[in-house]
């Protein structure tokens, strides 16, 4: 969630005109060593499920914040997984 918050702040400081813009955020939150915020530790029974809950929350929060920005309607968001592991 810190990285998504940082990305939103950086995007807000970028020129707000009609020029195309590319921004990439590369996360590795679900790879060990995992730092899971306390509020997600009780949401699931194992660290893998806890980390997924945390990642889902971070993406949801990022998209909700972005949806209130003027650049949102002219933006394509692409989320990729790095290895296709089914969780």
Secondary structure, DSSP 8 states (H G I E B T S, - for coil): -HHHHHHHHHHHHS--SSS---------TTSSS----HHHHTSSSSHHHHHHHHHHHHHHHHHHHHTTSTTGGG-------SS----
